[in-house]
């Protein structure tokens, strides 16, 4: 048995080392495969990062469509690539550029896609292998370079004297927005930076060329916002404020480098984008723009009475017109003629309204009821709730018998509209509280919207509304009726006697509340909010 056992084990002692060696070889091969497929290949990849400064964009890389996003990052094979940025809106012009991706590095694109290539901006950072230093080019060139707060000269710029690591870059040129970004320098690679600056498209304090008085809206042939493909999503019309306009002003928006090598339509689009994106306006601050050829463009949406509310820009609250010319040159005759057209084409504004008639209401004597009336502005003029040019609901025939002292502004006027302005085709709701007369009877009165110009009130056509009240029940307080006097009126005095002065008059047939009696005299309330004394000889108690 022992011999048999030794012979049995001997083959096992020979096979075990062979199996172990095979296992070791297998593990080494697997490790090598992992190393070459993951580590070596990873080091051979490059990456591309694209950031859109103007929100989500469609991205193409070598004609391959990527997901629309504002921030893109992906590992790619090294080498030349062509990327393209686009938006669905026609307002924007696609941006396409050839770049080089270098293994082990991230090529970055930070871009603001504007209405065209001239009015876009951003920075592209690439790396070149087996080289060193930093090179910077810009559009436009001759821009001043600052690295880590140290002035370095103007573009095009190149230097090999720079430390490895992260650095702060500033690129600036007069007439353009300053660019700031961060870049890195790596051993064995040259950093190549391309910067495009965005032009400053409005002068800080534009000179006034001319102003004239107007009393309405200009009506001329022009290039409307939809013609020059304005991206209305950039504007915020909810931020508008509205003011009555009495004059039109022409401002000089000429700039040194205008028109930047583009057609005027593209220049207008650039001004629109610059104003809303970089100056943080809710819309253009100019109602019209005129170029040197006399072409007129629609500017601010909403007409001459509409203004961006959040900006104090130093411009007059007028119908604003901007002239697009070249600095140092006089305004052209064609542009002057177009400004004249704006003035001469002005059409007067008109007021008009619609309102649904209310139903008759039944009330007890001196009882009040509040109604809601909805008025629609069907004219071309804006209704204002301002004191100097207010629109108010008033009694058409003067003092009203439905006067409610607790809610009305006077015996003639219920209230001024509650909104600061009501635009054409818009509606406003007014709360109207009516107080029933003293005597059981049916009566009606007519009211309407009136517009105020200085101290004069004018009724708005179509705003007339008739209130009908049926008074039921018993008389709430004693009343009197004025008898015939022979003169057609009865004097109201400030006190019970002829020695008191005459303050007003009432008329035969008037039914009035009786407040107090003295010998030969009675105290009455008339016109709902006034009190006085009349001779008892010419009244009868009811």
HELIX and SHEET records of a PDB file:
HELIX    1   1 UNK A    2  UNK A   34  1                                  33    
HELIX    2   2 UNK A   35  UNK A   40  3                                   6    
HELIX    3   3 UNK A   41  UNK A   43  1                                   3    
HELIX    4   4 UNK A  232  UNK A  234  5                                   3    
HELIX    5   5 UNK A  237  UNK A  239  5                                   3    
HELIX    6   6 UNK A  264  UNK A  273  1                                  10    
HELIX    7   7 UNK A  274  UNK A  278  3                                   5    
HELIX    8   8 UNK A  333  UNK A  344  1                                  12    
HELIX    9   9 UNK A  536  UNK A  538  5                                   3    
SHEET    1   A 7 UNK A  71  UNK A  77  0                                        
SHEET    2   A 7 UNK A  45  UNK A  52 -1                                        
SHEET    3   A 7 UNK A 106  UNK A 112  1                                        
SHEET    4   A 7 UNK A 121  UNK A 129 -1                                        
SHEET    5   A 7 UNK A 189  UNK A 196 -1                                        
SHEET    6   A 7 UNK A 134  UNK A 139  1                                        
SHEET    7   A 7 UNK A 157  UNK A 159 -1                                        
SHEET    1   B 4 UNK A  64  UNK A  65  0                                        
SHEET    2   B 4 UNK A  58  UNK A  61 -1                                        
SHEET    3   B 4 UNK A  79  UNK A  86 -1                                        
SHEET    4   B 4 UNK A  95  UNK A 101 -1                                        
SHEET    1   C 4 UNK A 150  UNK A 154  0                                        
SHEET    2   C 4 UNK A 144  UNK A 147 -1                                        
SHEET    3   C 4 UNK A 165  UNK A 172 -1                                        
SHEET    4   C 4 UNK A 179  UNK A 185 -1                                        
SHEET    1   D 5 UNK A 207  UNK A 213  0                                        
SHEET    2   D 5 UNK A 247  UNK A 252 -1                                        
SHEET    3   D 5 UNK A 319  UNK A 324  1                                        
SHEET    4   D 5 UNK A 288  UNK A 291  1                                        
SHEET    5   D 5 UNK A 296  UNK A 298 -1                                        
SHEET    1   E 2 UNK A 216  UNK A 217  0                                        
SHEET    2   E 2 UNK A 347  UNK A 348 -1                                        
SHEET    1   F 2 UNK A 240  UNK A 242  0                                        
SHEET    2   F 2 UNK A 306  UNK A 308 -1                                        
SHEET    1   G 3 UNK A 353  UNK A 355  0                                        
SHEET    2   G 3 UNK A 368  UNK A 377 -1                                        
SHEET    3   G 3 UNK A 427  UNK A 435 -1                                        
SHEET    1   H 5 UNK A 361  UNK A 364  0                                        
SHEET    2   H 5 UNK A 465  UNK A 472  1                                        
SHEET    3   H 5 UNK A 442  UNK A 453 -1                                        
SHEET    4   H 5 UNK A 391  UNK A 395 -1                                        
SHEET    5   H 5 UNK A 413  UNK A 416 -1                                        
SHEET    1   I 4 UNK A 361  UNK A 364  0                                        
SHEET    2   I 4 UNK A 465  UNK A 472  1                                        
SHEET    3   I 4 UNK A 442  UNK A 453 -1                                        
SHEET    4   I 4 UNK A 456  UNK A 459 -1                                        
SHEET    1   J 2 UNK A 383  UNK A 384  0                                        
SHEET    2   J 2 UNK A 421  UNK A 422 -1                                        
SHEET    1   K 5 UNK A 530  UNK A 535  0                                        
SHEET    2   K 5 UNK A 521  UNK A 526 -1                                        
SHEET    3   K 5 UNK A 511  UNK A 518 -1                                        
SHEET    4   K 5 UNK A 479  UNK A 482 -1                                        
SHEET    5   K 5 UNK A 539  UNK A 541 -1                                        
SHEET    1   L 2 UNK A 490  UNK A 493  0                                        
SHEET    2   L 2 UNK A 502  UNK A 506 -1                                        
END                                                                             
